[in-house]
Amino acid sequence: MKLIQLPTQAFEQRISQEMNENPALEGGKEELEKFDDDINDDYEESFDESEEINVDDYLSDDETPSYKLTANNYSPDDEQTHIPYAAGQSFTQHLMQQLNTYRLKEDEKDIAKFLVGSVDESGYIRREIADIVDDLAFTQNVYTTEQAVEGVLEKVQELDPAGVGARDLQECLLLQLKRKEQTQKITLAQDILGETFDHFSKKHYKKLLQKFGISEDQLRDAIHEIESLNPKPGGAISSSTRMVEHVVPDFAIKIVEGKLELTLNGRNAPELHVSREYSNMLKGYKESKDKSKSQKDAVLFIKQKLDAAKWFIDAIKQRQQTLFVTMNAIMHQQEAFFLTGDERKLRPMILKDIADTIHMDISTVSRVANSKYVDTPYGTKLIKEFFSESMKNDQGEDVSTKEIKKILEITISEEDKRKPLTDDKLAQILKEKGYPIARRTVAKYREQLEVSVARLRKEI
């Protein structure tokens, strides 16, 4: 089960780790069938009853060998976590480097460093000045005033990227506008943010037109300038230090002469065999006349390693079969989508549907679906995205909730942005299309699609 849930890259690492820990496991082709028979013969001959070897001294009474109960010398319940470290300069280091170019007094430098350390990944300082003054006194032994901190904060806000050190979105956007060339539309944008930020954020455009006595074109130009600003100035810097995840598809689906063809990534089917060298060691023990205690311990070690290698190879074969059978069932269940790429043709499908089809446990299907990707003619998809609940249309047929969401998304994208559709109107349109769902369900799906309410989608 642990092998099944591993994606391709992690699976390769697991194989490499197993080969490093078990010298009886080797890569490459080998005559496995004949080889395995030789090993079994060696076991029987090496542990002849006529020899004075008490197997109980070495093996427990449990029928399950101990190597099957442990993974890399850890309990099966222990999670193996390896923390990757990304090289590069952090966002805080980037700001500190700039700060070192400023000429500041000693106490100002301490305050500036504390402020820079308080900047979050988005580039904001989300703390009250009074709280910062208290923290400076208690943690840094720096006694200062709110006015002094405000003064140093203005210097911190001069650092790049523009907008860094802001305490809220309004201040962040104003700091960025301040650095732009002061044209008429930039000045208007500053006035809108500085004097009527609430009206702007709620898109009360009529109130803005009345307040500043301007035309719609002037307002449109000013809003365009504001929308071009970065609401998270720290994002571009901090994201560059994060680990980049490369997705390796575990499966590939192609359309060949109008039919679907499924293949498993070759990296999931490595060529492994049991070491012949270890088999020869067993033969050497058999031919030895004097069998000391150390030799008996050695042959037991060899046997366990050979058993572990054979078991690991069998587990990999079972993994390959389980992955292929599960994905094959998913592919046929969603055949209409894979042939067309139209998300509206995704059928309702839950884990139990696939589990019943392939006669396996739901947890097995879940392990395959949650961590595996498939390369399709329409891009690389996470397998769990093909699962969805069902709803009834006006004809009593089961349709996927994903189909309804896609139609909702298309309807919103085609609406008149000057008069966006309300949830009630969207529910009415969906009903006319044959999907009778309530307004609150429309609102839920809209939120899942990360689409704002009608008022906030309005454009001038």
N, C-alpha and C positions, 0 to 999 in steps of 0.2 A: 504493500500500500504506500509505503514511503517513496518507493521508486516511481510509482504511477504519478504521484502528484508533482514530481520534479519536471520543470520545463527542460528543453533540450540542453541549454548551456549548463544548468545545474547538474543535469544527468551526466554530462561528459565529465564534469569535475568529480562527481561521485565515483565514476568508473576509474578515473585516474587515481583517486584516493584509495580505492579498493586494491588496485594493482600495486600501489606502493606498499600497502600494508600486508598484502598476501603474495608472496613470491611464487606460490603455486598457480597463480592466475597470470596468463600471458595473452598478448594480443596477436592477431594474425590467424591464418587458416591452419587447420590441423585435421587429421582423420579422427574425428571425435568418437565415432561409434566404436571402432576397433580399439582406440586408445582407452575408452572408458572400460571396455571389457578387460583389457590388460590390468588396469588399476584394480578392478574388483577381484580379479584372480590373485593379484598381489596381496590384497587385504586378507583374503581367505588363507593364503599360504603363510603370510607373515604372522598371522595370529592363530597358528595351528594349536589345537587343544593339547597336543602332546608336549608343547613347550610350557615351561613354568612361568606363565605371565598371568597375573591376576588383574584382569581388565577393570575390576571394581576399584582398584587402587587409582585408576586414572579417570574413569567415567562415572557419572552419577547414574542413579537408577532411573532418572527421567528419560522417557523415550525421545524427547526433543533435545538435540545437542545444544550445548551452551552457546555455540557461535551463532545460532539462530535467534538467540534471545538478546543479543547485544549488537550494537551498531557502533563500530569504531571505538570499542572499549567503553561505551557509555550505555546507560540504561535506555531502552526503547522510548521511555517517556521523556528523556532529556532532549530539549530542543538544541540543535547545534547552530549557534549563531556566529557568523563571521562579519565583523563590522568593516566595511570598506572605507578607506580614507581617500579623499580627493585632494590632489595636489593643487597648488595655486594660491593666489592671494585672496583672503577673505574680504568681505565688504568693509568690516571694521578696520582692517589693515589698510585698505585702500583710502579710507577717510583719514586715518592717523598719518599716513604718509604725506597727504596734502597739508595736514595740520602742522607738521614739522617745518613747513616752509613759512609759517606765519611768525612774526615777532610778537610774542605775548609775555606779559609779566608772569612771574612764577605762580601766583595764585590764579591768574586767568588761565594759564596752561593746565593747571589741575582741574579747573572747572570744565574747560574745553574737552579734555580727555574723558571726563565723566559723562559729559553730554554725548560725545561720540560713542561711548560705550553703551549709552541708553538708546541709540538708534536701532530700530528693528529691521528685519529683512526687507520690508517695503520702503524703508527710508524715513520713517516717522519717529518722533519722540512722543509717545503716548502717555505722558505723565505731566502732572501739574507742576509748575515752577516751585510752588511752596513745598511740595514733596521732595523735589530735587535738592532744595536748600537744606532740608532736614537730613536727607541721606548724606549729603556732603559733610555735614557736621558729625554725624554718627559713624560713618564708615571711612571717611577720608581725613577726618580731623581738620576740615576746611570750613571756617566760619565766614559766611558771606551773606549777601542780601538778595532779594528777588530782583532788584534793579540791576545788580552786578551780573547775575546769571542771565538776565534778559540781554544785556549788552554782549556777553560772550556768545550767547545763542545766535545773535545776528551774524557774528563772524563764522560760526559753524554752518549757518545757512548759506554762506558764500561758497562752500565747498561744492565740488562736482560729485554726482550729477545735480543739475538744477532742481530745486524743490526738496532736497534732502534736509532733514532736521525740522520739518514742519510738524505742527502739533495736530493738524486736522487737514482734511481735503481742501478746504477753502484756502488755507494759508499755503498749502503745497502748490496749488494752481497759480495763486498770485505771485509766489516767488519765481515761478517759471516765466510768467508774463513780464515780470520786472526786468528780466535779462534780455527780452526781445527788443528789437528796434521799435521805438514808440510811434507807431502810425495811428491813424484815426480809429481803425478797427481794434487795434490792441488796447488803446485807451478805453474804448467802449467796453471791451471784454473785461478790463480791470474794474470799471465802474459797475458792471453787472455782477461780478463776483464779490466785490467789496461791499456794495450797497443792497443788492437784492439776491443774495445767494439762495435763499429759501425759495423764491419765485423761480429761479433758474433750475434748481434741482428738481422741482415739481413740475417743470415745463409749463408754467403759467405765462405763455408767450404774450397774450393780450395785455396782461398787467405790465410786462416789460416794455411793450410798444408805447403804452400810455405813460409810463414812468419817465422814459427818456425821450419821448417824442420823435421816434425814428421810424424809418420805413422797414418793411419786412426784409428787403435785401440787405440793409445794414445790420439788422439783427441776425440774419442768416450768416453773414460774414463773420460777425463777432463770435457766434456759437461755433462756427467751423474752427476758429482759432482755439477756442477753449477745448473742443473735442480732440484737437491734435496734440494736446498736452499729455504728459504721462502721470496718471494718478498714483503710480507706484514707482517712484524714481529709483528705489533701491533694487527693484526686481531684476533689471538688466545686469547689474554687477553681481549680486548674490547668486543668481542662477548659474553664472559661469563657473562657480566653484563646486557645483553639485555633480554627482556622478551621472553620466549619460547612460541610460539604459538602452541597449540594442535588443530589439525583439527578433528572435530567431523562430520562424514558423515551424511548428511541430508536424504539420500536415500541409499538403498542397492539393487543391482541387482544380482540375482542368476540364474544359469542355472539348471532347473529342468526338467529332461527327455527330453532334447534337446530344451526346450522352456524357454524364459526369464520370470522371476518373479520379479516384482518390489514391494518393501515395503518402507513405510515412517518410518523414525526413530521414535520410540515410544515416545521419548522426545518431539516430535512436536505435540503430541496428548494428552495433559494433561486432567485429569478428573477434571472439575470445575463445581460448581453449585452456585446458589444464596442462601444466608444465610436465613435459616428458622427463625433465631432469629429476623432478621429485618422484616420479614413478621409478626411475632407476635407483633412487635412494632406497626405496622399499625393497627392490630386488637385491640390493647390496646387503640389506639386513637379513634377508632370507638366506643368502649364501654364506653369511657369517656363522662360524662355528661357535665362537664364544660371544654370548649375548649378555653384556653387562647392564647394570641398572641405568646408566646414562644412555646406552643404546636403545633400551626400551622406552625411555622418556623421549628420545629423539624420534623414534618411529611413531609414537603416539602424536607428537607435534606435527609430523609430516602428514599423518592420516587426517588430522583435524583440518589442516590447511587444504588438503585435496578435497575434503568434503565441502569446506566453505567455498572453494572455487567452483565446484560443480553446482552447488546450491545457488550461487550468485548468477552463473550462466543461465540456469533454469529460470530464475526470477526475472532476468532481463527478457527472456523469450516470452514469459507470461505477460510482462509489461507491454511488449510490442503487440501481442495479440489483443490484449485488453484495449489499448489505445486505438488500434485499427478498427476493432469491432464497434467500439463506442462511437467513433467519428463517422463510421460508415452508416450507422443507424441515424445519426443526426443529419448527415448529408441527404439521405433518402427522405427523411421527414421534412426537410426544408428544400426539396428538389426545385420547386418553382422559383425560389429566391436565387439559388446558385446558378440556375440557367439564365436568369434575366437580370439579377442585381437589383431588382425593385423591392425595397424594404416593405412595400405595401403587400407583398406576396408572402411575407413571413407568416407561417402558421403558428397558432398557439401551441406551445410545447413546454412542458415542465420536466424536471429531472425524473419523476416517476414514469413518464411516458417512455423514455429511453431505457430506464432500468428494467421495465417490464418487457420491452422488445428484445433486449439482449440477455435477459434473465440474470441480471447482476444486482448488487445492492445499490441503493440510491447514493450512498456515500462514495462508492467507486466512480459513478458518473459525475458526481460533484467534484471529485479530485481532478478528473480529466477536464471538465468544463471551466473550472476556476483559474487554471494556470497555463492553459495551452492556447496557442494561436494557430490559425489556418490561413494559408496563402490562397486567395481566391482571385478570379479574373477582375474583381472589383476592389482589390486591396487586401491587406492583412487584417484579419478580424480576430478578436478575442472570442473564444467559442461560447462563453456564457452569454454573449450578446444575442445569441439565437434563441434563447429561452425567454418566454413571456407568458403571462396569464391570458385567459380568454374572456371575451365578452360576446354577447349575442347582438347580431345586427337586426334590422327590421324584418328580415326574412327568417329569423330564428337560427341562423347559422353561427357557428363559433368563429370569431375572428380574433386575431392577435391584438393585444393592446399596443404593440409596436406599430401595427398598421394604422391604428387610430391616431397615434402620436405623430406619425409621418404625415398623415393627411392634415392634421392640425398645424404642423410646422409649415407645410406648403401653403395652407390657407392664410396664415399670419404673414408669411413672406410676400404674398401677393396682394395684401390689403393696401388701401390708400393710407399712407403714413400721416396725411393731414387729418384723417378721421379714422384712427385705428379701431379695430373691432373689439367690442367689450366681450367678456366671457359669456354673457347671455346671448349675444349675437353669434358668437362662435358655436355655442351649443345648438342654436337654431340651424346654422349652416350644416353642421355635422349631422343633425337629424334629417335634413333635406337630402344629404348624401347617403342616408341609410344607416346612420349610427346614432341611435337614440340614447344619448348619455346626458346626465344632469350637469348643470352649470358648475357645481362644486367639483365634479370629476374633471371638467374642462380646466378649471383652475389648478387642480392637482397636477394634471398632465403638463400644463403650461409651465408650472414651477419646476417640474422635473426636466423640462426642456431648457430651463434657465432663461425663459422669456418674461419680460416685465409686463406689468398690467398695461391696459390700453393707454392710460394717461401718460405713462412714461415712455411709450413707444411713439408718441406724437412728434412729428417733425414739421418745421415751418416751411 
